[in-house]
C-alpha cells in the first residue's frame, strides 16, 4: 500500500465526516438555519372565492371585520382541517412586500350563504381580522395553513378598506 494515496483519502474522509457532523447539527431541513424551500401550496386541492364581501367590494377598516370564503366541495384539506387555516390580507401596492399584512384568526365552518354560490358544492368558512386595515388601501386575500410551511394560495380575491 502506498502512503501517498492513503493520506489524501484519510483527509477526504475526515473532511466529509466533519461536513456531515456540521449538517446534522443544523437540523438538515426546515428546522435548520437555512430551511429547505417548500413549493407546495396550502389547500391547493380545490377552488376558492371570496364570498362576503365578494372580491372587488369594500370592507370596513375596523379590527373586528369578518371575511368569508367559499370552497368547492368538502373532499379537501380545508374541510378536513379548517382550524389550521387563516386568511392573510396583504396591501396590494406593497411591491411584493408582506409589510402591513393582517391575518384573521383561525377559520370556522359557517352555514350556507345563499347570496353567493359559485361552485356545484359550496362550503363556507370565515375568519375575523385580528387588527384594523388601513382605510383607502386595496388588500389581496390569501389562504394560509399556518401550522405548515406551505405557500399561501392566492390572491383568491381583493378588497378595498373603507
C-alpha positions as CSV (number, residue, x, y, z in Angstrom):
1,X,0.0,0.0,0.0
2,X,1.4,3.4,-1.0
3,X,1.2,6.1,1.8
4,X,0.9,8.9,-0.8
5,X,-2.5,7.5,-1.9
6,X,-3.8,6.6,1.6
7,X,-3.1,10.0,3.2
8,X,-5.3,12.0,0.8
9,X,-8.2,9.5,1.2
10,X,-8.0,9.8,5.0
11,X,-8.0,13.6,4.7
12,X,-11.1,13.5,2.4
13,X,-12.9,11.1,4.8
14,X,-12.2,13.4,7.7
15,X,-13.4,16.4,5.7
16,X,-16.6,14.5,4.7
17,X,-17.2,13.4,8.3
18,X,-16.9,17.0,9.5
19,X,-19.3,18.2,6.9
20,X,-21.9,15.5,7.8
21,X,-21.5,16.4,11.5
22,X,-22.0,20.1,10.9
23,X,-25.0,19.3,8.7
24,X,-26.5,17.1,11.4
25,X,-26.3,19.9,13.9
26,X,-28.3,22.3,11.8
27,X,-31.3,20.0,11.6
28,X,-30.7,19.3,7.9
29,X,-34.1,20.6,6.8
30,X,-36.8,23.2,7.7
31,X,-35.6,23.4,11.3
32,X,-32.1,24.4,10.4
33,X,-30.5,27.8,9.9
34,X,-31.2,27.6,6.1
35,X,-34.6,25.9,5.7
36,X,-35.4,23.9,2.6
37,X,-37.8,26.0,0.5
38,X,-41.3,24.5,0.2
39,X,-43.1,24.5,-3.1
40,X,-46.4,23.0,-2.0
41,X,-49.3,25.4,-1.9
42,X,-51.7,25.5,1.1
43,X,-55.0,23.7,0.4
44,X,-54.4,23.6,-3.3
45,X,-56.8,20.6,-3.8
46,X,-59.9,22.7,-4.5
47,X,-61.1,26.1,-5.8
48,X,-61.8,29.2,-3.6
49,X,-63.5,32.5,-3.9
50,X,-64.3,35.4,-1.6
51,X,-67.9,35.1,-0.5
52,X,-68.5,38.1,1.8
53,X,-67.5,40.6,1.0
54,X,-67.1,39.5,-2.6
55,X,-63.9,40.2,-4.4
56,X,-63.7,43.8,-5.6
57,X,-66.0,45.1,-2.9
58,X,-65.4,47.3,0.2
59,X,-64.7,46.1,3.7
60,X,-64.9,48.1,6.9
61,X,-61.4,49.0,8.1
62,X,-62.2,48.2,11.7
63,X,-60.5,45.3,13.6
64,X,-63.5,43.0,14.0
65,X,-64.5,42.7,10.4
66,X,-65.3,39.2,9.3
67,X,-64.3,37.8,5.9
68,X,-66.0,34.7,4.4
69,X,-64.6,32.5,1.7
70,X,-66.2,29.6,-0.2
71,X,-64.6,26.4,-1.2
72,X,-65.7,23.9,-3.9
73,X,-66.8,20.8,-2.0
74,X,-65.8,19.0,1.2
75,X,-63.4,16.4,-0.1
76,X,-60.3,18.6,0.5
77,X,-57.7,19.8,3.0
78,X,-59.6,22.9,4.3
79,X,-62.8,20.9,5.2
80,X,-60.7,18.3,7.0
81,X,-58.7,20.8,9.0
82,X,-60.2,24.3,8.7
83,X,-58.9,25.2,12.2
84,X,-55.4,25.1,10.7
85,X,-56.2,27.7,8.1
86,X,-56.4,31.5,8.2
87,X,-56.7,34.3,5.7
88,X,-53.9,36.8,5.1
89,X,-54.6,40.3,3.7
90,X,-51.7,42.0,2.1
91,X,-51.7,45.6,0.8
92,X,-51.8,45.3,-3.0
93,X,-49.4,48.3,-3.6
94,X,-46.6,46.9,-1.4
95,X,-44.2,45.9,-4.3
96,X,-44.3,42.2,-3.2
97,X,-43.5,43.0,0.5
98,X,-45.7,41.5,3.2
99,X,-45.3,44.6,5.4
100,X,-48.7,45.7,6.7
101,X,-50.3,42.2,6.3
102,X,-53.2,41.5,8.5
103,X,-54.3,38.0,9.5
104,X,-57.7,36.6,10.5
105,X,-58.0,34.2,13.3
106,X,-58.5,30.5,12.6
107,X,-61.2,29.8,10.1
108,X,-64.6,28.5,11.2
109,X,-67.0,26.4,9.1
110,X,-70.2,28.5,8.6
111,X,-73.7,28.0,7.3
112,X,-74.9,28.3,3.7
113,X,-74.6,31.7,2.1
114,X,-77.3,31.7,-0.4
115,X,-76.3,35.1,-2.0
116,X,-73.1,33.7,-3.5
117,X,-72.8,30.1,-4.7
118,X,-70.1,29.9,-7.4
119,X,-69.4,26.1,-7.2
120,X,-71.6,23.0,-7.6
121,X,-71.0,22.1,-3.9
122,X,-70.3,25.2,-1.7
123,X,-68.7,25.1,1.8
124,X,-68.2,28.4,3.6
125,X,-65.5,29.5,6.1
126,X,-64.9,32.7,7.9
127,X,-62.3,34.5,9.9
128,X,-62.2,37.7,11.9
129,X,-59.5,40.3,11.3
130,X,-57.0,40.5,14.2
131,X,-56.4,44.2,13.7
132,X,-57.7,47.0,11.6
133,X,-57.0,47.6,7.9
134,X,-55.6,50.9,6.7
135,X,-58.5,52.8,5.1
136,X,-58.1,53.6,1.4
137,X,-55.9,50.6,0.6
138,X,-56.6,47.7,-1.6
139,X,-55.8,44.3,0.0
140,X,-55.2,41.0,-1.7
141,X,-56.6,38.0,0.2
142,X,-54.6,34.7,0.6
143,X,-55.4,31.4,2.2
144,X,-52.7,30.1,4.5
145,X,-52.3,26.9,6.5
146,X,-50.4,28.4,9.5
147,X,-49.5,25.1,11.0
148,X,-47.3,24.2,8.0
149,X,-44.6,25.9,5.9
150,X,-46.7,25.7,2.7
151,X,-47.1,28.6,0.3
152,X,-50.3,30.6,0.8
153,X,-52.8,30.3,-2.1
154,X,-53.8,33.5,-3.8
155,X,-54.7,36.0,-4.1
156,X,-58.2,34.5,-4.0
157,X,-59.7,37.9,-4.3
158,X,-59.1,41.6,-3.3
159,X,-60.9,44.0,-1.0
160,X,-61.0,47.8,-0.6
161,X,-60.7,49.0,3.0
162,X,-63.1,51.9,3.8
